[in-house]
């Protein structure tokens, strides 16, 4: 996940480039919020510095208070409603990219699996996968679990 990355929404109205900067390796989230939000068993995310994102196209935003108490703002295409990224008030300057919007999304291999306590029982994780019952609580825990992809 090094170098410049590009992606966009389902309909093509939104395109983005993520310049190389500070970002963590991608992870899979199995929480029930992600399951409900995506309509599937898990979602893939990558934390990155919001200042490294160049984006074109009309976006809209939804807001949500997470069970942790963090207030999230979810940004997506105003046309097709594809979610592109989210920010929350607990990680200033950082955002969470929806990895399925990357042009090269097939190359994504999660560095870790979070919220495995709510993982669908039919999903098997690789034997050597890093996994956590919930999610990291501090920046140090995030870095320790998923690792830094680039600076």
C-alpha positions in Angstrom: 0.0 0.0 0.0 2.9 2.3 -0.7 3.0 5.0 -3.4 0.2 7.0 -4.8 -3.2 5.3 -4.8 -6.3 6.2 -6.9 -10.0 5.3 -6.8 -13.5 6.4 -7.0 -17.2 5.7 -6.6 -19.4 3.2 -8.4 -20.8 5.7 -11.0 -17.5 7.5 -11.6 -18.7 10.9 -10.5 -16.2 11.0 -7.7 -12.5 10.3 -8.3 -9.6 10.6 -5.8 -5.9 10.3 -5.5 -4.3 9.5 -2.2 -0.7 10.9 -2.3 2.0 9.0 -0.5 2.1 10.2 3.1 1.2 8.8 6.5 -1.1 5.8 6.3 -1.6 2.5 8.1 -1.9 -0.8 6.4 -5.5 -1.9 5.5 -7.6 -3.9 8.0 -10.9 -5.8 7.9 -13.6 -4.7 10.3 -16.2 -7.3 11.3 -18.3 -5.0 13.6 -22.0 -5.0 13.4 -22.0 -1.3 12.4 -19.9 -2.1 9.3 -22.1 -5.1 8.6 -25.3 -2.9 8.7 -23.7 0.0 6.8 -22.4 -2.2 3.9 -25.0 -4.9 3.8 -22.3 -7.5 4.0 -20.1 -9.4 6.5 -17.2 -7.0 6.9 -15.6 -4.0 5.4 -12.0 -3.1 4.5 -10.5 0.2 5.7 -7.2 2.0 5.7 -6.4 4.9 8.0 -4.6 7.8 6.3 -3.8 11.5 6.8 -6.7 13.5 5.3 -4.3 16.2 4.0 -3.0 13.6 1.5 -6.3 13.2 -0.3 -7.1 15.0 -3.5 -10.7 14.5 -4.5 -13.0 15.6 -7.4 -16.8 15.3 -7.7 -19.8 16.2 -5.6 -19.8 14.6 -2.2 -22.5 14.4 0.5 -22.1 13.5 4.2 -23.9 11.5 6.8 -23.3 11.6 10.5 -23.4 8.9 13.1 -22.5 8.5 16.8 -20.5 5.3 17.2 -21.0 3.0 20.2 -17.6 4.2 21.5 -19.0 7.7 21.7 -17.0 9.0 18.7 -18.9 11.2 16.3 -18.3 10.1 12.7 -18.9 11.9 9.5 -19.2 9.6 6.4 -18.4 11.1 3.0 -19.6 9.6 -0.2 -20.7 10.3 -3.8 -23.8 12.5 -4.0 -25.0 10.6 -7.0 -24.5 6.8 -6.3 -24.0 7.1 -2.5 -20.8 5.0 -2.6 -19.0 5.7 0.7 -15.4 6.9 0.1 -14.1 7.8 3.5 -15.0 8.7 7.1 -13.6 11.0 9.8 -14.3 11.0 13.5 -13.7 13.4 16.3 -11.2 11.0 18.1 -8.6 10.9 15.3 -8.0 14.5 14.3 -6.4 14.9 10.8 -7.0 11.2 10.0 -9.6 9.5 7.9 -10.7 5.9 7.1 -10.7 5.0 3.4 -13.1 2.4 2.1 -10.6 0.1 0.4 -13.2 -1.3 -2.1 -13.2 2.1 -3.8 -9.5 1.8 -4.8 -8.8 1.1 -8.5 -6.6 -1.8 -7.4 -8.9 -3.1 -4.6 -8.2 -6.7 -5.5 -4.6 -6.3 -4.3 -5.8 -5.5 -0.7 -4.8 -8.0 1.9 -5.9 -7.0 5.4 -3.0 -6.7 7.9 -5.5 -7.5 10.7 -9.1 -8.3 11.5 -11.0 -6.2 14.0 -14.2 -6.9 16.0 -13.9 -10.6 15.5 -16.3 -11.2 18.4 -19.1 -10.1 15.9 -17.6 -11.8 12.9 -20.1 -13.9 10.9 -19.5 -17.5 11.9 -19.1 -18.7 8.3 -16.1 -16.5 7.7 -12.8 -18.2 8.3 -9.6 -16.2 9.0 -6.2 -17.3 7.8 -4.4 -19.3 10.5 -1.7 -16.6 10.9 -4.0 -13.6 10.8 -3.7 -10.9 13.4 -7.1 -10.5 15.0 -8.6 -8.5 17.8 -11.9 -9.0 19.7 -12.7 -5.3 19.4 -10.5 -2.5 18.1 -7.3 -0.7 19.2 -7.9 2.2 21.6 -4.8 4.2 21.2 -2.6 5.3 18.2 0.2 3.1 19.5 -2.2 0.0 19.5 -3.3 0.8 16.0 0.3 1.0 14.7 1.3 -2.1 16.6 -1.6 -4.1 15.2 -1.8 -3.1 11.5 1.6 -1.4 11.0 2.6 1.8 9.0 2.3 1.5 5.2 4.0 4.7 4.4 5.0 8.1 5.8 
